[in-house]
Amino acid sequence: MAKTEVLTLVEKGEMLPLMEEFYTIQGEGYHKGTAAYFIRVGGCDVGCHWCDVKESWNAETHPPTSIENIAENAAKYSDTIVVTGGEPLTWNMVPLTEALKERNLQTHIETSGAYPLTGVWDWICLSPKKNKLPVTPVYDKAHELKVIVYNKHDLIFAEEQAALTNSNCILYLQPEWSVRDKVVPMIVDYVMKNPKWKVSLQTHKYLNIP
């Protein structure tokens, strides 16, 4: 296939820069403990300094892959599909979610919300970042808000973001892994004083699984 044709298909969302896909246990947020198939899409310009998948940032290093192939692989493993990145909303998610829905799969997305929401989603995990704030409409659609806590100021940021979400959105504070020993006591204390929040842990890392 010619390079120009591939680029056109990527622009349409009919091919996506696929970094990796794997079957594991969802480790974070509301669905933690659930078996899920993860689709990690390359490409992100949000640029969090503590990001643990910086290799996902450059989309050009990940092969453009047919969404039909991605959906077919996903259907072999699980009813619950989690699309993550990178920042998956860099790309048009309509074709991928349609392909997944044709196979009667549950579609979940983990996004910073920095780009307009595309696709059909059963669950939207909004994890906003200070570097590039979410676009306004995604706040009303989010099922859960997951704020990564690296320092004390992130608690202020979390409250600012929570004020923009819909009334049914579940609120989570999650310690950034590299500073967890420092911030976990702070998060626990904060949640106990502000019980509208819940603690989210990266339980897959404690279980030593992907």
N, C-alpha and C positions, 0 to 999 in steps of 0.2 A: 504494500500500500504506500502511495506517495506521501511524503512528509506533509505537504499542504492538505491532503485529504485527511490525514490523521489529526492535524491541528483543527480542521473544521469540525470533525467529530468530537474532539475534546471541548471545543467552544460550545457545541450543542449539548454536551453532557452525555453523549452516546458512547464515549470512551472517557476514562478517568485515569489520572496518574496514580496507579496503585502502588503504595509502599509495601503493604503486607496485608494478609488476611489470615485469621486464625480462630480456632474454637477454644474457648476458655470459660472461666467464671467471671461474671461482672463483679468487679471489686469495689465499686464506688456508688454512693448515692442510694436512691430509693430501691433500685433493683439489685443491690449487692447480694451475692450468693446465687444468682440466677445463671444457668448455663446460657451462653450467648456466643454468636459468631461475630467477630469484629472485622470490619472493613476499614483499614486505615488509608486515607487518601492523602497524597502528597500535595504540598503547596500551602504556605502560610506566611503572611507578612505582618503578623501581630507582634512577633519578636519578644516574647517573655524571656528574660535573662535566665530564669530558673527552669525553663522548659526541659523535660527529660526525653523529648523526641525531636531534637533540633535537626536530626537528619531528615525529618519530614518537610522542612521548610522549602527546600528547592524542588519544585515540581519536576524540573527537567531531568532530575536524577532517577525518576521513577517511571517505569514503562507505561505508556498509554494502553489501557486494557478495556476490552469491550464490556459494557455493563451487563450484557447477556451472559457472558462467561462468569462475571463476578456473582450475579444473582444465582446462576446454576450451581456454582460451588457452594454458596451460602445455604441453599435449600437442602443440601446433603447432610447438614450438620445440626441445624437448630431452627426453631420457630421464631426465635428472637435475634434480630440482627441489629448490631450497633455500628453506626457509621461515625467515624471519628477522623482525626487528622494529626498533624496539620490542621487546617481550617477547611472542613468540607464544603462550607457555603461559598468558598472561592469559586466553586463550580456550580453549574445547573444540576440540581439533584432530582429534578422531575423524572427524567428517563430511568434513573436507577431505582427510585422508589416505586415507580410504576412496574418495573420488572420484578421487584421484590413482592409487591402486592399481587401481581398475577400468580405468584406462587403461594399466596395466602400466608405471608410472613409478617411478623410484627416489626415495624420499623422504628428504631430509636436513633436519635442523633445527639452527639456531644459537640457543642459549638460555642464559640466566643460571642456569636451574634453580630460580628463585625460587618457582615454582609447580609443583604436581604434574604429572608427565609424562602427557600424553594423546596419543592417536594412534598410528599404526603407522609406525615409522621404520627405515629401512635404515642410517642414519648419524646419530649424535647428537654434536654438538659442544657440549660444556659449557664455557661461559666465565663462571666465577663472579665475582661482584662483592661487595666488602666491605660495601656498603650494605645488601644483602639477600641473605644466603647461600642456597645451594641447599637444597632439601628433600632429606632423606637418601637416598631411593630412587634418585634420578637418578645419583648417583655410581656405582652398580653397573651402570647401563645405558650410561654414556657410552663412546663409541668414542675420542673425543679430548678432552683437557682443554686449553683455550687460555686462558692467563692473560695479561692485558694488563699490561705493565710501564710504569708511569709514574714510579716512583722505586724506590730500593733496598729499601724495606720490602716492595714487591710480590713480591720474591724469597722472602721469608719466608712471605708469604701463599701463594705458589705451592706451596711445600713442604707447608704445612698442608693445602692442598686436594688435592695429589697423594696424600697419605697416606690419603685417604678413597676414592680411586677403585679400580676393579677392576684386577687385575693385567695385563690386556690393553690398558688405556687408554694411548693414545699422548700423550705430554706435550709441550706447546708453550709457549714464551715468546714473546710478540709485543710489540714496542715500540709504545707509544702514538705515533701519527703526529706529533703536535705537538712531541714531545720526543725524536724518534728519534735525532737527532745526539748527544744526551747519553746516552741509555740503550743504544744499540746496542753500543758497546764493552763496557759492563757485562754485557749479555746474552751476548755472544760469549764473554767470559771465563768467565762462570758455566757456560755449556753445555760449554765445553771441560773445566772442572773437574768437571762433573756431567753426564756424557754420556747419562744416562737422558732428559735433556731435549733437544728440538730447537728450532731457531729458526724461527718463523713470521713472514713479512713480508707486508705488504699489497701484494702484487705488482701488483694491479690499479691501484693509485695510481701506481706507477712506470711502468706501461704507459699511464697516462692514459686508462683506460676506467672505466665505472661499477663 
